[in-house]
Amino acid sequence: MAVTAVIIAVWLLVLLVGGRMFSQLNDLGTNDRVQFLPNSAESTQVNEVQNDFREQGFTYAVAVFAFDEPLDDHAAPLIERAVQRVGAIDGVFIFNATPLIVAEDRLAAEMVIPLDSAGELDESVAGLRAGLQTAVPEAAAVYITGPAGFAADIIAAFSGIDGLLLLVALGAVFLILVVVYRSPLLPVIVLSTSLAALCGSVIVVSGLARSGAILLAGQTQGILLILVVGATTNYALLYISRYIEELRRRESKWEATWAALKRSWQPILASGLTVIVALMVLLVSQLDSNRTLGPIASIGIVFALLASFTMLPALLLWAGRRAFWPRKVAAFSGRAVVEDDVLAGDSVWARLARLIAGRHRVVWVVTALVLVVMSLGLTQLRADGSPSSEYVMGESQARDGLAVIAEHYPAGAGTPAVVIVDTERMLVATEAILAVPGVDSVRIATLGGPAPITAAGIQPFAAGAGIPPAPLVVDDQILLEVTLTDAADTPAAEETVRELRGALDDVGKDLLVGGQTAIDVDANAAAIVDRTLIVPLVLLCVFGLLVLLLRSVVAPLLVVGSVALSYAAALGVSAIVFNVVFGFGGADPTVPLFAFVFLIALGVDYNIFLMTRAREESLLHGAREGVLRSLVFTGGVITSAGIVLAATFAALGILPLLFLAQIAFIVAFGVLLDTFVVRTLLVPALAYDLGARTWWPSALSRRDAPQPAPEVAERVSV
């Protein structure tokens, strides 16, 4: 018991330290999409050069003013002076704002204001919004959009990760466990184990992020939280099911603990390794946001395994049979708990096993056909990118500001494409840019601010007024801002950027196009390449691991194939739901990739639980009866685990972020589909139909395995 006390004390210390560090993850994360792009991406190269044309450490907000009445000719200077009188706001450099640009209809005006990118952007933007509304009382509305505005909205959306998300996830798991076990203490033990695993991973991830070893994306925090809680709970449920069996065989709770560990460590470890292997394949990704998710989430799974193998058994050993109160788990005085007539019971799983024994081919054929029909929804999947303005669901002042810009200016105003060109080729490049359909205008960075430019040269702000402003030249290069006719986050704008790149290639292969739209183009292209590469690699790695675990080729093919079909069905249904029910404008290319990694890894988990027990039972009872007995013994625990995991992933949906909402739906629905259809019907029926061939080429496939008693196969009524 001394060892038990030490284990519990160590994990309590982890809980204490990790709990204090948990809220720090928000400060260590970043949501700047350009930081996740590969260095070879065109927009990344432009962004690096662009930094030479502006002060380092700054980001920019676009202040948009909307008016009920048209502004007169004297309004612009008055508004500019009013803005300059706004009080000091931390992180806002109001005196460096650009001149006010009034729309042609004079019902709107905009200016660009620099902000300190290292400061608290959400607080700076909130202060700026309030200050400008007070300074310009004649404005019907004031919006802060642009990079800083969207960053502030995203920060606000992520603010729930370290609080509300955890409470919702843990609350859902607690309620499910209370219903399943009808015990007040056991859910506390399980959730304590999950929290300890999460805190341990937070300690390591925080240290790595703080040292700069990994780049922590904002979305990764939510995924880490959900994955660790869900996986640890799954492993705990499997161990608890074995522990209950052993408590019924033995009087000593120590002997029951040791026996449960010996019989459960292999499938739990295999399940964890499957998830880790699938996640680590993400290291080949071009996008840092994908690449860093692999090791970060793998760290979480490692702690989930450690907690499941140490803290959970220690807590259950301490509690003993009291953990299940008011339910009684008494030791049997007579024969063992694994009865020979287990298939003749009245439980839903025994009745299902008898159905499969009598109608196995009908079961798996019908089930497979239903999944194939569900997969047809993939033809409706739009996963080539979604508008960045829709990234934040619900209220978004930055999105509203973009809408005002689109109404009164060219839709791409405020978020221009950026071209870096040497002075010698400036006019030729400008001529090529202006010839591209979808380009509204070109402005050049000058010492006095951006100035309009045509192929004939720089134009003064007012016709015939003064000398044209001097271009801002850095290392014999100038910066051109290209305003597009379409909103920067639309497919039309992305197509314009692609055509711009093609047109400039004719001028010089070294002329590059950057800006927010170009970042979206490059990120989506990299994500599609990642998806094409990573999906087959994950399948191959998971298959290899299953071959080693099950000592068979056929069984892993059966498992991987069924889970892949389940994934296709889940994604097909999700595509219809996203388009028809929710009306989403599309999905990021990484959504199907992340959903694939999680569903394949976690779906294989349940099949590992099923098939490792089937192999164990097949050694005693033959292949066909073995898989039926496995279904009966694992049905309850796997179903409970599936419901828990689906509930935890569904909790991601409370965050108003399109990416996480889509991931939440696909994974939650896919897990339930895998739990109630694939693992319950498809895999057992196929394995029963194959019989001993399931275990080829191991020695088990060559046994003259006994068949279930005729009366078992005949009892198909349920």
DRENLUM-48059 format. One line per 8 residues: number of its first residue (from 1); for each residue x, y negated, z negated of C-alpha. Coordinates in nm, 2 decimals, m for minus. Layout:
BEGIN
NUM) X Y Z; ...
END
This chain:
BEGIN
1) 0.00 0.00 0.00; 0.30 m0.23 m0.04; 0.36 m0.21 0.33; 0.00 m0.30 0.39; 0.03 m0.60 0.17; 0.34 m0.72 0.35; 0.18 m0.69 0.69; m0.13 m0.88 0.58
9) 0.08 m1.15 0.42; 0.29 m1.20 0.73; m0.01 m1.24 0.95; m0.17 m1.48 0.70; 0.14 m1.69 0.74; 0.11 m1.68 1.12; m0.25 m1.79 1.08; m0.15 m2.08 0.86
17) 0.13 m2.21 1.09; m0.04 m2.14 1.42; m0.36 m2.30 1.30; m0.19 m2.63 1.23; m0.02 m2.62 1.57; m0.34 m2.53 1.76; m0.45 m2.89 1.81; m0.11 m2.99 1.95
25) m0.17 m2.79 2.27; m0.38 m3.07 2.41; m0.09 m3.31 2.38; 0.15 m3.07 2.55; m0.07 m3.00 2.85; m0.08 m3.18 3.18; m0.35 m3.21 3.45; m0.13 m3.39 3.71
33) m0.19 m3.17 4.02; 0.13 m3.28 4.20; 0.34 m3.14 3.92; 0.21 m2.79 4.00; 0.31 m2.80 4.37; 0.63 m2.64 4.50; 0.93 m2.87 4.57; 0.91 m2.78 4.94
41) 0.55 m2.92 4.97; 0.54 m3.24 5.19; 0.33 m3.43 4.93; 0.58 m3.35 4.66; 0.87 m3.49 4.86; 0.67 m3.80 4.94; 0.58 m3.84 4.57; 0.95 m3.83 4.47
49) 1.04 m4.10 4.73; 0.74 m4.30 4.64; 0.87 m4.34 4.29; 1.15 m4.56 4.42; 0.88 m4.81 4.54; 0.72 m4.84 4.20; 0.83 m4.84 3.84; 0.88 m4.51 3.68
57) 0.64 m4.40 3.41; 0.34 m4.57 3.56; 0.00 m4.45 3.69; m0.27 m4.66 3.84; m0.63 m4.74 3.78; m0.87 m4.89 4.04; m1.10 m5.14 3.88; m1.43 m5.17 4.07
65) m1.68 m5.44 4.01; m2.04 m5.42 4.15; m2.26 m5.73 4.18; m2.64 m5.78 4.22; m2.58 m6.10 4.43; m2.31 m6.17 4.69; m2.00 m6.35 4.55; m1.93 m6.70 4.68
73) m1.60 m6.81 4.82; m1.47 m6.93 4.48; m1.56 m6.62 4.29; m1.25 m6.41 4.35; m1.00 m6.65 4.19; m1.23 m6.70 3.89; m1.26 m6.33 3.84; m0.88 m6.28 3.87
81) m0.83 m6.55 3.60; m1.09 m6.39 3.38; m0.92 m6.05 3.41; m0.59 m6.20 3.32; m0.75 m6.33 2.99; m0.84 m5.98 2.88; m0.68 m5.92 2.54; m0.39 m5.68 2.50
89) m0.47 m5.32 2.55; m0.22 m5.05 2.46; m0.07 m4.89 2.77; m0.24 m5.14 3.02; m0.03 m5.39 3.21; m0.31 m5.63 3.31; m0.07 m5.91 3.43; 0.07 m5.67 3.69
97) m0.27 m5.62 3.85; m0.30 m5.67 4.23; m0.51 m5.95 4.38; m0.88 m5.89 4.39; m1.01 m5.75 4.72; m1.37 m5.85 4.79; m1.58 m5.62 5.01; m1.72 m5.76 5.34
105) m2.07 m5.76 5.20; m1.94 m5.95 4.89; m2.14 m5.72 4.66; m1.83 m5.54 4.52; m1.46 m5.62 4.45; m1.17 m5.41 4.34; m0.81 m5.44 4.21; m0.54 m5.20 4.11
113) m0.40 m5.21 3.76; m0.09 m5.02 3.64; m0.10 m4.81 3.32; 0.16 m4.64 3.11; 0.15 m4.27 3.22; 0.32 m4.17 2.90; 0.06 m4.33 2.68; m0.29 m4.22 2.57
121) m0.46 m4.26 2.90; m0.81 m4.18 2.78; m0.78 m4.46 2.51; m0.62 m4.70 2.75; m0.89 m4.65 3.02; m1.17 m4.68 2.75; m1.02 m5.01 2.63; m0.99 m5.13 2.99
129) m1.34 m5.05 3.08; m1.48 m5.23 2.78; m1.25 m5.53 2.82; m1.33 m5.58 3.19; m1.70 m5.56 3.14; m1.67 m5.84 2.88; m1.44 m6.05 3.09; m1.66 m6.03 3.40
137) m2.01 m6.07 3.26; m2.16 m6.15 3.60; m2.07 m5.80 3.72; m2.36 m5.56 3.72; m2.12 m5.27 3.64; m1.75 m5.21 3.60; m1.59 m4.88 3.69; m1.24 m4.75 3.64
145) m1.15 m4.49 3.90; m0.83 m4.38 4.08; m0.57 m4.15 3.93; m0.60 m4.30 3.58; m0.98 m4.30 3.58; m1.00 m3.93 3.68; m0.72 m3.84 3.43; m0.92 m4.00 3.15
153) m1.23 m3.81 3.25; m1.05 m3.48 3.26; m0.88 m3.55 2.92; m1.23 m3.61 2.77; m1.35 m3.28 2.92; m1.06 m3.09 2.78; m1.10 m3.24 2.44; m1.34 m2.95 2.34
161) m1.08 m2.68 2.40; m0.93 m2.68 2.05; m1.27 m2.71 1.87; m1.60 m2.65 2.03; m1.48 m2.37 2.26; m1.32 m2.17 1.98; m1.63 m2.21 1.76; m1.86 m2.10 2.04
169) m1.64 m1.80 2.13; m1.60 m1.68 1.78; m1.97 m1.74 1.69; m2.08 m1.53 1.99; m1.84 m1.25 1.90; m1.94 m1.25 1.54; m2.31 m1.22 1.62; m2.25 m0.94 1.86
177) m2.04 m0.75 1.61; m2.30 m0.79 1.34; m2.56 m0.65 1.57; m2.34 m0.36 1.68; m2.20 m0.26 1.34; m2.47 m0.40 1.11; m2.20 m0.49 0.86; m2.10 m0.84 0.73
185) m1.73 m0.75 0.65; m1.62 m0.57 0.96; m1.68 m0.87 1.20; m1.48 m1.08 0.96; m1.19 m0.83 0.98; m1.20 m0.82 1.36; m1.22 m1.19 1.41; m0.94 m1.25 1.16
193) m0.73 m1.02 1.37; m0.82 m1.21 1.69; m0.75 m1.54 1.53; m0.41 m1.42 1.40; m0.32 m1.30 1.75; m0.43 m1.64 1.89; m0.23 m1.83 1.63; 0.08 m1.62 1.70
201) 0.06 m1.69 2.07; 0.00 m2.07 2.00; 0.33 m2.08 1.80; 0.53 m1.93 2.08; 0.36 m2.12 2.37; 0.38 m2.45 2.19; 0.75 m2.40 2.13; 0.81 m2.32 2.50
209) 0.60 m2.61 2.62; 0.78 m2.85 2.39; 1.12 m2.74 2.50; 1.02 m2.78 2.87; 1.06 m2.41 2.94; 0.71 m2.39 3.07; 0.46 m2.63 3.22; 0.13 m2.61 3.03
217) m0.17 m2.69 3.24; m0.49 m2.81 3.07; m0.70 m2.52 3.20; m0.45 m2.27 3.07; m0.53 m2.36 2.71; m0.89 m2.25 2.75; m0.80 m1.93 2.94; m0.54 m1.84 2.67
225) m0.79 m1.89 2.39; m1.07 m1.68 2.56; m0.83 m1.40 2.68; m0.67 m1.35 2.34; m0.99 m1.34 2.15; m1.16 m1.12 2.40; m0.87 m0.87 2.45; m0.80 m0.84 2.07
233) m1.16 m0.77 2.00; m1.17 m0.51 2.27; m0.86 m0.33 2.13; m1.01 m0.36 1.78; m1.33 m0.20 1.89; m1.15 0.10 2.04; m0.94 0.15 1.73; m1.24 0.12 1.50
241) m1.43 0.38 1.70; m1.14 0.62 1.65; m1.11 0.52 1.28; m1.48 0.60 1.22; m1.43 0.95 1.38; m1.13 1.02 1.16; m1.30 0.89 0.84; m1.57 1.15 0.91
249) m1.31 1.42 0.94; m1.10 1.33 0.64; m1.14 1.21 0.28; m0.81 1.01 0.27; m0.84 0.67 0.44; m0.46 0.67 0.49; m0.47 1.00 0.68; m0.77 0.86 0.88
257) m0.56 0.54 0.96; m0.26 0.74 1.08; m0.47 0.98 1.29; m0.67 0.69 1.44; m0.34 0.51 1.54; m0.20 0.83 1.69; m0.51 0.89 1.90; m0.57 0.52 2.01
265) m0.23 0.37 2.06; m0.18 0.50 2.40; m0.50 0.37 2.57; m0.47 0.04 2.39; m0.11 m0.01 2.49; m0.18 0.10 2.85; m0.47 m0.14 2.86; m0.26 m0.43 2.73
273) 0.03 m0.34 2.97; m0.22 m0.34 3.26; m0.32 m0.69 3.18; 0.04 m0.80 3.13; 0.15 m0.65 3.46; m0.14 m0.81 3.65; m0.06 m1.15 3.49; 0.31 m1.13 3.55
281) 0.25 m1.08 3.92; 0.15 m1.45 3.91; 0.52 m1.53 3.88; 0.55 m1.50 4.26; 0.29 m1.78 4.30; 0.40 m2.11 4.47; 0.19 m2.32 4.23; 0.33 m2.38 3.89
289) m0.02 m2.38 3.74; m0.06 m2.02 3.85; 0.30 m1.92 3.78; 0.31 m2.04 3.42; m0.03 m1.88 3.34; 0.13 m1.54 3.39; 0.38 m1.56 3.10; 0.16 m1.78 2.88
297) m0.14 m1.54 2.90; 0.10 m1.24 2.87; 0.23 m1.38 2.54; m0.13 m1.39 2.42; m0.18 m1.02 2.52; 0.15 m0.92 2.34; 0.02 m1.08 2.02; m0.32 m0.91 2.07
305) m0.14 m0.57 2.08; 0.07 m0.65 1.78; m0.22 m0.76 1.57; m0.43 m0.46 1.68; m0.15 m0.22 1.59; m0.06 m0.38 1.25; m0.30 m0.63 1.10; m0.62 m0.45 1.20
313) m0.52 m0.11 1.06; m0.38 m0.28 0.75; m0.71 m0.46 0.68; m0.92 m0.15 0.75; m0.69 0.06 0.53; m0.73 m0.20 0.25; m1.11 m0.20 0.30; m1.16 0.17 0.37
321) m1.52 0.28 0.40; m1.63 m0.05 0.24; m1.56 m0.22 0.57; m1.88 m0.06 0.72; m2.11 m0.14 0.42; m2.41 m0.11 0.41; m2.36 0.17 0.66; m2.21 0.48 0.51
329) m1.92 0.66 0.68; m1.88 0.97 0.46; m1.64 1.26 0.54; m1.79 1.58 0.67; m1.74 1.87 0.43; m1.79 2.13 0.70; m1.71 2.15 1.07; m1.54 1.88 1.27
337) m1.72 1.58 1.40; m1.67 1.67 1.77; m1.95 1.91 1.81; m1.97 2.16 2.09; m2.33 2.05 2.16; m2.25 1.68 2.20; m2.40 1.68 2.55; m2.73 1.81 2.41
345) m2.79 1.51 2.18; m3.07 1.25 2.20; m2.85 0.95 2.24; m2.88 0.73 2.55; m2.52 0.84 2.65; m2.60 1.21 2.62; m2.91 1.17 2.83; m2.71 0.97 3.09
353) m2.44 1.25 3.09; m2.71 1.50 3.17; m2.84 1.29 3.45; m2.50 1.27 3.60; m2.45 1.64 3.56; m2.76 1.71 3.76; m2.76 1.43 4.02; m2.40 1.32 4.03
361) m2.38 1.27 4.41; m2.70 1.07 4.43; m2.58 0.86 4.14; m2.25 0.76 4.29; m2.37 0.71 4.64; m2.66 0.49 4.54; m2.44 0.29 4.30; m2.17 0.24 4.56
369) m2.43 0.12 4.82; m2.58 m0.13 4.58; m2.23 m0.27 4.51; m2.16 m0.29 4.88; m2.48 m0.48 4.94; m2.39 m0.72 4.66; m2.05 m0.77 4.82; m2.21 m0.91 5.14
377) m2.25 m1.24 4.96; m1.87 m1.29 5.02; m1.97 m1.42 5.36; m2.12 m1.72 5.18; m1.81 m1.78 4.97; m1.66 m2.13 5.01; m1.33 m2.12 4.84; m1.11 m2.34 5.05
385) m1.12 m2.63 4.81; m1.37 m2.84 4.63; m1.39 m3.22 4.61; m1.17 m3.35 4.32; m1.45 m3.59 4.23; m1.66 m3.28 4.14; m1.39 m3.14 3.92; m1.55 m3.29 3.61
393) m1.92 m3.19 3.59; m2.18 m3.41 3.43; m2.10 m3.78 3.37; m1.79 m3.92 3.53; m1.73 m4.29 3.56; m1.44 m4.23 3.79; m1.67 m4.04 4.03; m1.93 m4.32 4.01
401) m1.66 m4.58 4.09; m1.56 m4.38 4.40; m1.92 m4.38 4.51; m1.93 m4.76 4.48; m1.61 m4.79 4.69; m1.76 m4.56 4.95; m2.07 m4.78 4.97; m1.90 m5.12 5.01
409) m1.55 m5.03 5.16; m1.41 m4.77 5.39; m1.47 m4.45 5.18; m1.10 m4.38 5.15; m1.02 m4.72 5.00; m0.85 m4.70 4.67; m0.70 m4.36 4.74; m0.49 m4.41 5.05
417) m0.26 m4.16 5.22; 0.11 m4.25 5.19; 0.37 m4.25 5.46; 0.74 m4.32 5.40; 0.92 m4.44 5.72; 1.25 m4.61 5.80; 1.24 m4.97 5.92; 1.35 m4.88 6.27
425) 1.05 m4.66 6.34; 0.79 m4.86 6.14; 0.60 m5.00 6.44; 0.61 m4.67 6.64; 0.48 m4.48 6.33; 0.21 m4.74 6.27; 0.10 m4.71 6.63; 0.08 m4.33 6.59
433) m0.11 m4.36 6.26; m0.37 m4.61 6.40; m0.44 m4.38 6.69; m0.55 m4.09 6.47; m0.93 m4.06 6.43; m1.04 m4.11 6.07; m0.78 m4.38 6.00; m0.94 m4.72 5.91
441) m0.63 m4.94 5.84; m0.27 m4.94 5.74; m0.11 m5.16 5.48; 0.25 m5.21 5.40; 0.41 m5.24 5.06; 0.55 m5.60 5.04; 0.72 m5.81 4.78; 0.39 m5.99 4.73
449) 0.16 m5.69 4.73; 0.01 m5.47 5.00; m0.04 m5.65 5.34; m0.24 m5.55 5.64; m0.04 m5.42 5.94; m0.11 m5.34 6.30; 0.12 m5.20 6.57; 0.21 m5.56 6.65
457) 0.35 m5.62 6.30; 0.26 m5.75 5.95; m0.05 m5.98 5.94; m0.09 m6.25 5.68; m0.38 m6.22 5.44; m0.56 m6.52 5.58; m0.55 m6.59 5.95; m0.30 m6.87 6.03
465) m0.20 m6.91 5.66; 0.16 m6.92 5.58; 0.45 m6.69 5.66; 0.38 m6.31 5.66; 0.50 m6.15 5.34; 0.83 m5.96 5.34; 0.82 m5.58 5.34; 0.95 m5.40 5.03
473) 1.25 m5.21 5.16; 1.42 m4.93 4.96; 1.72 m4.75 5.11; 1.61 m4.88 5.46; 1.27 m4.72 5.41; 0.92 m4.88 5.37; 0.60 m4.74 5.23; 0.28 m4.75 5.43
481) m0.06 m4.70 5.27; m0.31 m4.55 5.51; m0.68 m4.61 5.43; m0.90 m4.33 5.56; m1.26 m4.37 5.68; m1.37 m4.07 5.47; m1.35 m4.03 5.09; m1.01 m3.89 4.99
489) m1.14 m3.57 4.84; m1.36 m3.46 5.14; m1.28 m3.19 5.41; m1.29 m3.47 5.67; m1.02 m3.67 5.49; m0.81 m3.35 5.46; m0.84 m3.29 5.84; m0.73 m3.65 5.90
497) m0.42 m3.59 5.69; m0.34 m3.28 5.89; m0.38 m3.48 6.22; m0.16 m3.76 6.07; 0.11 m3.51 6.00; 0.09 m3.38 6.36; 0.10 m3.73 6.51; 0.40 m3.83 6.30
505) 0.58 m3.51 6.39; 0.59 m3.65 6.74; 0.77 m3.96 6.61; 1.00 m3.76 6.38; 0.99 m3.44 6.19; 1.13 m3.62 5.89; 0.83 m3.85 5.86; 0.61 m3.71 5.58
513) 0.26 m3.78 5.46; 0.17 m3.78 5.09; m0.10 m3.93 4.86; m0.39 m3.76 4.68; m0.55 m3.61 4.99; m0.22 m3.47 5.10; m0.17 m3.32 4.75; m0.51 m3.15 4.78
521) m0.42 m3.02 5.13; m0.09 m2.88 5.01; m0.23 m2.73 4.68; m0.51 m2.56 4.87; m0.27 m2.42 5.13; m0.04 m2.29 4.86; m0.33 m2.13 4.67; m0.45 m1.95 4.98
529) m0.10 m1.81 5.04; m0.08 m1.70 4.67; m0.42 m1.53 4.70; m0.31 m1.34 5.01; 0.01 m1.22 4.85; m0.09 m1.16 4.49; m0.41 m0.96 4.54; m0.23 m0.66 4.70
537) 0.06 m0.68 4.46; m0.17 m0.67 4.16; m0.35 m0.37 4.30; m0.02 m0.19 4.37; 0.12 m0.26 4.02; m0.19 m0.16 3.84; m0.21 0.16 4.05; 0.15 0.25 3.96
545) 0.09 0.20 3.59; m0.23 0.42 3.60; m0.04 0.69 3.78; 0.21 0.70 3.49; m0.06 0.69 3.23; m0.30 0.94 3.38; m0.04 1.16 3.54; m0.25 1.18 3.85
553) m0.29 1.01 4.19; m0.66 1.07 4.25; m0.78 0.93 3.92; m0.60 0.60 3.96; m0.73 0.57 4.32; m1.08 0.62 4.18; m1.03 0.37 3.91; m0.87 0.09 4.12
561) m1.10 0.14 4.41; m1.42 0.12 4.19; m1.30 m0.19 4.01; m1.20 m0.36 4.34; m1.55 m0.28 4.47; m1.70 m0.42 4.15; m1.49 m0.74 4.19; m1.62 m0.78 4.55
569) m1.97 m0.74 4.43; m1.93 m0.99 4.14; m1.77 m1.25 4.38; m2.05 m1.19 4.64; m2.33 m1.25 4.39; m2.14 m1.55 4.24; m2.11 m1.71 4.59; m2.48 m1.70 4.64
577) m2.55 m1.83 4.29; m2.30 m2.12 4.33; m2.44 m2.22 4.66; m2.81 m2.17 4.61; m2.87 m2.20 4.23; m2.61 m2.45 4.12; m2.54 m2.63 4.45; m2.17 m2.65 4.40
585) m1.98 m2.81 4.69; m1.72 m2.53 4.70; m1.45 m2.37 4.49; m1.08 m2.41 4.44; m0.89 m2.13 4.62; m0.74 m2.03 4.29; m1.09 m1.94 4.15; m1.12 m1.60 4.34
593) m0.75 m1.53 4.25; m0.79 m1.59 3.88; m1.12 m1.40 3.88; m0.95 m1.11 4.06; m0.66 m1.09 3.82; m0.89 m1.09 3.51; m1.15 m0.86 3.65; m0.91 m0.60 3.79
601) m0.70 m0.61 3.47; m0.99 m0.61 3.22; m1.21 m0.38 3.43; m0.93 m0.13 3.44; m0.92 m0.16 3.06; m1.26 0.00 3.02; m1.17 0.27 3.28; m0.85 0.35 3.09
609) m1.06 0.40 2.77; m1.29 0.63 2.96; m1.04 0.83 3.16; m0.78 0.88 2.89; m1.05 1.02 2.67; m1.18 1.23 2.97; m0.83 1.37 3.02; m0.81 1.46 2.65
617) m1.15 1.63 2.66; m1.08 1.80 2.99; m0.78 1.98 2.83; m1.03 2.15 2.60; m1.35 2.17 2.80; m1.27 2.15 3.17; m1.27 1.85 3.40; m1.64 1.82 3.46
625) m1.76 1.86 3.10; m1.46 1.65 2.99; m1.57 1.34 3.18; m1.93 1.38 3.05; m1.81 1.41 2.69; m1.58 1.11 2.74; m1.89 0.91 2.86; m2.08 1.01 2.54
633) m1.79 0.93 2.30; m1.68 0.60 2.46; m2.02 0.47 2.58; m2.10 0.27 2.27; m1.76 0.12 2.21; m1.70 0.03 2.57; m2.04 m0.13 2.61; m1.99 m0.33 2.30
641) m1.65 m0.44 2.41; m1.78 m0.54 2.75; m2.06 m0.75 2.60; m1.81 m0.92 2.37; m1.57 m1.00 2.65; m1.84 m1.13 2.88; m1.96 m1.35 2.59; m1.62 m1.49 2.53
649) m1.55 m1.58 2.89; m1.90 m1.72 2.93; m1.80 m1.96 2.65; m1.57 m2.13 2.90; m1.88 m2.26 3.07; m1.94 m2.51 2.79; m1.65 m2.72 2.91; m1.77 m2.96 3.18
657) m1.51 m2.85 3.44; m1.61 m2.70 3.77; m1.30 m2.46 3.79; m1.36 m2.31 3.44; m1.74 m2.29 3.49; m1.69 m2.09 3.80; m1.43 m1.86 3.64; m1.66 m1.82 3.34
665) m1.95 m1.70 3.55; m1.76 m1.47 3.78; m1.56 m1.30 3.51; m1.86 m1.27 3.27; m2.09 m1.13 3.54; m1.81 m0.90 3.67; m1.73 m0.76 3.32; m2.10 m0.68 3.26
673) m2.12 m0.52 3.61; m1.82 m0.31 3.54; m1.94 m0.22 3.19; m2.30 m0.12 3.28; m2.26 0.01 3.64; m1.91 0.10 3.74; m1.78 0.26 3.42; m2.12 0.40 3.32
681) m2.24 0.54 3.66; m1.99 0.52 3.95; m1.67 0.64 3.79; m1.82 0.93 3.58; m2.03 1.05 3.87; m1.74 1.04 4.12; m1.51 1.21 3.87; m1.77 1.48 3.80
689) m1.82 1.54 4.17; m1.44 1.57 4.22; m1.40 1.80 3.92; m1.05 1.92 3.86; m0.93 1.74 4.17; m0.96 1.42 3.98; m0.64 1.51 3.81; m0.43 1.60 4.11
697) m0.14 1.67 4.13; m0.10 1.73 3.76; m0.13 2.09 3.61; m0.48 2.00 3.49; m0.60 1.99 3.85; m0.50 2.36 3.90; m0.68 2.49 3.60; m0.98 2.72 3.65
705) m1.18 2.47 3.44; m1.49 2.59 3.28; m1.82 2.44 3.41; m2.08 2.29 3.17; m2.34 2.54 3.06; m2.62 2.57 3.32; m2.88 2.45 3.07; m2.67 2.12 3.03
713) m2.68 2.05 3.41; m3.04 2.13 3.43; m3.15 1.89 3.16; m3.16 1.58 3.37; m3.47 1.41 3.23; m3.39 1.10 3.04
END
